[in-house]
Amino acid sequence: MLTEQTEKRLSRRTLMAIMITGIAVITVFTVTPWNIIPTQITEDVTVLAVTEYGCVGESQYGVSVVVSECDAQVGDIVSATFYVPSMEVNGYYDRLNDRVEMVQP
């Protein structure tokens, strides 16, 4: 009779695997890693300075961008390719701020 009861129960390894899988799924949907992954962007930036490493400009996202092998002068517009977190491109920060403003009196 005792052996019948032990056969019907799940093993500890199975229970641990189920719990770990559940925690992993919850973490993925809670942390939203797809908002942290960098996204490559190409945009035109205005040259702010010319250094020995290239031209320095600022993007519309507030990121300083260095364009190597640049012959432009200060004030010229050059094309720059750089990476920013996806949350800055897809408006994730804006939606969070809207939610916080709704909650605050």
Beta strands, then each sheet from edge to edge (+ up, - down):
strand 1: 38-51
strand 2: 54-58
strand 3: 64-67
strand 4: 77-85
sheet 1: 3+ 2- 1+ 4-
end
